[in-house]
Amino acid sequence: MKRFALFVITIIMALSASAQGYSELFAGEEAQGLRSVADSISALKGEDALAEFVSHRLASKGMELYESSDYTHFGIKRENGDTATFRNVLAWIPGYGRQLRNRYIVIGTRLSASNGSGLAALMSLAEKLSTNRVLLQRSVLIAAFGGADDANAGSWYFLNRAFPETPLIDAYIGLDYFDNPNRGLYAYSGSNADMNHIVGLMAESLQPARPTVTTVEPGISDFRSFYGKEIPSILFTTLEPGKVYRTGTDPLEYEEMTRQCEYFYNFSLSLANGPAPRFRPDSDPSGVPLVAFSDCDVKPAFFGSSDPSFFLARWVYTYLRYPQYAVENGIRGRVQVSFVIDEKGKVRDVKVVKGVHPSLDDEAVRVIEASPDWKPGKLGGKPVRSQLTLNVEFKLKKAKK
C-alpha cells in the first residue's frame, strides 16, 4: 500500500511538472540569462569595456559585426580642445526577402552601464532574432550607441557619418531602461499612426506584455536622432512619461523582462515582415486620409458585404492555389496580410505583416492583389482610403490511409 501511495505521489509530481510546460521552463532559463548578462554589465567600468563585452556576446551568437573604425569609432572635440572618443557596437542579421532584404530595421539602446537592463534586453532580443533569421524579410541592425550622455552622439554619428544606407532604414526600435517593470511598459511612438497601428494589432492577439502608448516626447534617447531623420521610431521603456528616476535604485524583475522581450521579438517580426511604416501616414499625396477599416462610418464592401470573412470565402479561398513546393514539404500556417482599399475601391499596398514561408506569403499577396474593386469606405460622408488586415489560412489535408 505504501508503495502504491508513493507511486501516486510520484505521478502527481510528474503531472505537476508537465503542467508547468516547456514554455515556462524556458522562460525561467531566459530570465536567468538576463540576470547573468545584467550582472556582468554592472561589473564593467568604462565604455570600451562595455563595447568589448557586447561585441563578444553578439559575435558568439552568430551575428556579423561591423568592426571598421569608420563605422564604430568617433570623437567629440571639447571646448578645452581635448577630444573625447566613443564607440558604437553594430551587428547585422541578414533578411531573406527578395525585395526587402536590402531594407533595414534598426534595434538599439544606449551603451551605458546604468542602462544594463536595456543592454540585456537588446542582447536577448538579438539572439532570438538571429536564431530565427529565416523568418526575417528585412535585415536587422543591432546597435549599442556610445556617447549616450553627449546628446546621443553615437546614434547621430551612425545616421549622419558612418552608415551610408540610412535612406534604406524603414524603422527604429529603441529599448531603454527596464529598472522596474511593475511601473508598466510604455511605448513612445511620436504619435506615429502606423507604429500605433502595429501596437493595436498586436493587442488584439494574446501577447506576453501590453505596452501603453504615449504621445509624450521621451527624454534623452536615441529615439530623437532617428525621429530627426524622419525614420518612423518607437521607444519601449518602463520609465513613466514626464517622470525622472535614478537608475539602478529599483530591483530588476527578470521574469517580467522575459515576457517583455518576447513582446519585443513579436513586434520586431511585424516590422521586419510587414509594410514599411510611414513617417507621416495620415494621408497620401492626393490628400485622402488613411483610416482603419473599423474606424470607417461606412465600411468598405466587397460585392455588397462589409464582412471581411465574406471576402475570404468568396474570393480568397475560391482562387487560392496551394504552392506545390509547400505541399511537398508540408508547409502550412496562417499568413497575416495588410492591404489598402483606396477611395475608388481599388486594392493597393498589399503587404505581409506576419509570414510563414515565401511560397505561402507570395500566394496570399497574389490572390488579394487580384481582387476586384470594392465599394470604398466613407468617413464623414466622404470616401477614404481604409486599411484592412486579414489572416489567410493554408491547411494541408491529411492523407487517407
N, C-alpha and C positions, 0 to 999 in steps of 0.2 A: 504493500500500500504506500509506503514511504517512497519507494522507487517511482511509483505511478505519479504521486504528488510532485516529486522532483521533476519528472518528465513534463508534466503540465506546466509547471512554473517556467521551465526552460523554453517550452513552446511559446508561452505568453511573452517572455522577454524577447524572443526572436521576432515575433509578430510586431511587438512594440518598436523594435529597431527597424523592421521593414517599413512600418508606418511612417517613420521619420523620412524615409525616401532618400534617394541618391542626391536629389537637388539640395536638400537641407544639409546633408553631409558635405557636399561640395561647397555650399555657402560658408559653412564653418571653416573649411580649409582655406577658402579665399579670404575670409576675414583674418585668419592668422597670417596669410601672406601680406595683407595690407598693413597689419601691425608690425611685421618684420621690416617692411620697407620704410614705414614711418619712423620706426626706432633707429634704423640705420641713418636716415636723413638727419634726425635730430642730433646724432653724434658727430656729424661732419661740420667743419668750420671753413667758411670761405666759398666763393662761387666756383673756383676751379675744382675744389674737391667735390662739390655737388655735381658739377658738369661731368667729371670723370665717372662718378657713380652712376648717373643717369645714362651716360653713353654706354658704359659696360653692360648695364641692365638691358637696355633696348637691343644692343647687338647680340647679347646672349639669347634673346628670344627670337632671333632670326630676322631682325629688321636691318635694312641697309642704311648706314649713317652718311650724312653729308659732312665730310671731315675736312673739306677745303677751308683754309683760313678765310678765304673771300666770303664764304657763306656764314661762318660761325664766329669769327673773332673781329672785334671792333673796339674803338676807343672814343672817349669823350674828353675834349680839352676843357680843363677847369679855368676859372678866372685867374688863378695864380700862375697859369702857364703849364701846370702839370697835366698829364694825360692819364685818365683812368681807363683801364682796359676791362672789357667784359666779354662774355662768351654765350652764344646760343648753342643749344643741342637740337639737332634736326634729324629725324629718321623718316624713311619713306616706305609705305606699304602700297605696292602697285595694285591697281584695279584691273578687272578683266574685260570691262565693257568695250566693245569695238569702237563705239562713238564717244564714250565717256572716260576712258582710261587716261586720256591726256588732260582731263579736268581734275581739280583738286578740292578736297575738303581739308581744312587745317584744324587740328585739335591741339590746343596749347594751354600752358599755365606759366606761372612765374617761377623762375629758377631761384628760389629763396628758401632757406632753412625754416623760416617762420611759416612757410606755406607747405610744410611737409605733407599735410593731408591732401592738398591739391596735386602735388607731385606723385604721391602714392596712388591716387585715383587715376591720374594720367597714365602711369605705367601699367596699372591693372587693365585699363581700357585698351591701351596699345597692344598688350599681349593678347587679349581676346580678339581684337580685330586682325592681328597678324595670323593667329591660329586659324581664323575663318576668312582669310583673304579671298577665297574663291567666291565669296558672297558679295564682294565689293565691285561695283561697276566703275565708280570713280576711284582715283588714287587718293590715299590719305597721307597727309604730312603730320607727323607728331612733333611738337615743338615745346621746348622748355626755354623761355626767354630770359636772358640775363639783363642786367641793368634795370631791374624792376623798380627800384626806388629812384631812378633817374628819368622820370617822365616816360616810363615804358620804352626805354631806349632800344631794348632788344627787338621788340616787335616792329618798331619804327624802322630800324636798320634792316630787318628782314624784308619788309614790304617795299622800302624805297631804295635800297642799295644792293642787297645780297641776292634776292630771288628774282630772276629775270622773267619769270612766268606769272607774276602777280595778276595780270588780267585773266588768267585761267583758273583763279581761285573762285569757286562758286559759293563758299560759305565758311564761316569760322565758328567753332565751338570752344568756349573758354571754360576752364574748370579752376575755381579759386576758393580756397578755404572751406573746409568742412569740419570746423572745430567742434561744433555741437549740433548734430543732425536733429536733436529734439526741438530746435528752433524752427524746423521745417526746411524745405528745399525751395529755392527761388530761382526763377528764370527771368533774367534781364534780357529782353528781346529788342529794346529800342523801338517798341511799338511796330515792329515789322509784322505785317499781316500774314505773310507766308510762313514765317517761323511760328507765329502763334497758331496758325492753322495746323502745322505738324504736331505741336503740343496738344491741340484739341483732338486731332485724330487719334493720337496715342491714348488720350484719356478715355476714349470710347472702348478701348480694349483693356484686358487685365494687365496691369503693369506693376512692377515691384515698388515703384515710387510715383508720386504725383506732385510735380512742382507747381508752385503758384506763380503765374505770370505777373510781372510788374513792369510798369512803364517808367518808373523812376530811373534816372540815369545812374549807372553804377559808379562807385568811387574809382580810385586809381586802379585801372585794369587795362590789359592789352586789348580788351574789347574795343576801347576807344580808337586804337590805331587802325583796326580793321574797319570800324564804322567810318572813320575819316576817309578811307579809300573807297567808300560806298560798296563794301562787301557785306552782304547780309550776315549778321552775327547774333549769337546768343551766349549768355554767360550763366552758368549754373553755379550756385554757391548757397551756403546756409546763412550768410550774412544778411540780416534783415535790411530792407530799404531804409535809408536815412539814419541808420544807427552805426555807431563806432564801437568796435570791440578790440580788446587787447588779445591778439592772437596768442595761442599757446596756454591760455589760462583755463580753458574748458576741456574736459576729458573727451577723447575721441570715442565714438561709438562705432566700432568696426563692423558689427553685424549690419547696422543701418547703412554704413558706407558701401557695403557689398551690394545691398539692394539698389542703392543709387547708381553704382557703377553698372549694374545690369540695365538700368533705365538709360544711362548714357550710351551704352552699347546699342540698344534698340533705336535710340534717337539717331545715332551715327549711321546705322544701316539705312534708315529712312532718308537721310540726307544724301548718302553716297549713292543710293539707287533711285531716288525719286527725281521729280523735275527740279531744276535749279531754282532756288528761291530768288525773288527779285528784291532789289533794294527799295524800290517804290512800287509795290504791287497793286496799288489801289485802282489803277486804270491802265489802259494800253494807249498807244499813240492816237487812237481815234477819240479818246476821251470817254469811252464807255467803261463804266466801273465793272470790276470783277467781284462777285459775291458768292458765298457758299450756296450750294443747291438748296439747303434747308432754310436759308435766310430770304429766299425769294417770296414776295407776296403771292405771285402766281408761278408755280414751279414749272420748269420745262416739261414738255410732254412728248413721249415717243408713241406715234400712232394713237394719240388720244389718251394715253395713260401717263400719269406722273409718278407711277410706282417704279422705281429702278429695277425691281425684280421682274417686271413685265419686259423691260428692255433685255435683261439677261436671258429670259426664257424665249422670247420671240425672235431675238436677233443673235445674241452672242452664242448661246448654246446650239442654236439651229445651224450656224455656219462655222462653228469652231472645228478645226481639224487637229486631232491629236498628233503631234510631231512623231514621225516614225522612230527617230533616234530616242525620244523619251519613252516610247513604247518598249523598244528593245532593251532599254537599260532600266526599266522600272521606275522612271522619274515621275513623280506626281506631287501635287500640292496646290496651294492657293496663291495666286498672283494678285497683288493689290495694285490696281491701276487708277490713275487720276486723269481726268480729261476736262476740257472746257467746252461748253456749248455756247457759241457766240451769239451776238444779238440778232443774227439772221438764222439761227438754229443749226449752224454747221458745227460739226465736231472737230475740235482742234487741240493741239498741245497734249496729245496722248502720251503719258509717261508712266513708267513702272515705279511705284512707290516702294513696294517690297516684293522682290522677285524670288523665284525658286531656282530656275535654271534658264540660261539664254534661250533654249529651244521653246520652253513654255512661255517665257516672258515675251519673246518676239511674236508668238502666235496670238497671245492676248491683245497685244498692241495692234496687230494686223487687223483682227476682226473688228475691234472698236473703231479704228481709223476708217474702216469701210462702211461705217454706219450711215444710213440715210439721214436726211435732215430731221431735226426735232422742231417742235414749236418752242421758240425761245421763252425763257423765264422773264418775269417782269418784277420791278421794284418801283413803288410809287407810280404805277401806271406806265412806266417806260421799259422797253426791252433792255436787258442787261446781259453781260457775259456771266455765266454761272459755272462753278467748278463742282464736279461730282467725283467721288471715289468709290470704286466697286471692287469686290473680290471675285475673281474668275477662278472657278474650281476645276482642277484637272484630276479626274479619277480614273483609275485603271480597273477594269472588271476582272474578277478572279477567274482564272481558267477552270473550266469544268473538268473534274477528274473522270 
